[in-house]
Amino acid sequence: MIDWVPIVFVTFKVLVFGTGMFFAIKWHYERGKKGKQSAVPRAGGKVAAVFVLLLLGLWLLTFGLGRMLGLDWTFP
């Protein structure tokens, strides 16, 4: 019964990523034909900045919770 689960999940993953790649390539191709500046670098920078801030917040939350629970974070 459980043998079909990886097949379904892998098929779903391939369909989702394939559809996403198709529309991403189509969007970039159409933007290139129009000759306009791409907004991708600005959006990529925003995403990277948000990711770094979230990573820093998670790091602080993890160490704060660990310290509150009395975990020893010292390295030898």
N, C-alpha and C positions, 0 to 999 in steps of 0.2 A: 504494500500500500504506500509506503513512504518512498518507494523508488521513483515515483513520478514527480515528486516535489522539486528536485533539482532541474529536471527537464522543463517544468513550467516556469520556474524562476529565471532560468537562463534564457529561455525563449522571450519572456517578458522584458528582461534586461536588454537583450539584443534589439527588440522592437523599440523600446523607449530611447535607447542611445542612438539607434539608427535614425529614428525620426528626428531627434534633436540635432544630430549632425547634418541631416539633409536640410533642415530649415536654417541652420546656422550658415552652411555653405551658400544656400540660396540667398539669404539676406546679405551676406558679404559680397556676393557676386553682383547683386542688384545695386548695392551701394557703390560699388566700384564703377558700374556703368554710368551712374549719375554724375560721377566726378566730384562728389561732395566729400568733405573731411569726415573721417570716421569718428564716431563718439566712443569707440571701443577702448582706446587707451585711458580716457578719463574715467569711464565706468570701471575698467579694470583696476585703476588706482584706488577708486572708492571702495571696491570690494576687498582689495588687499588691505586697506587701512582698517576697515571694519573687522576683517579677519584677525589682524594683529591685536586690535583692541579687545576683541572677544577672547582671544588666546591669553592675553595678559589678565583679563578679568577671571578667567577660569583658573589660571595659575594662582592668583591671589586668593580666590575662594578655596582652592584645594589646600594651600598651605595654611590659611586661616582656620579652616575646619580641622585640619590635622593638628595644629597647635592647640586648638580648643579641646580636642579629644585627648591631648597629652601624648601625641606621637613624637618620637625622637627623630628629627630631621637632620641630625648631624652626620657628616660623612667622615670616615676614618682618615 
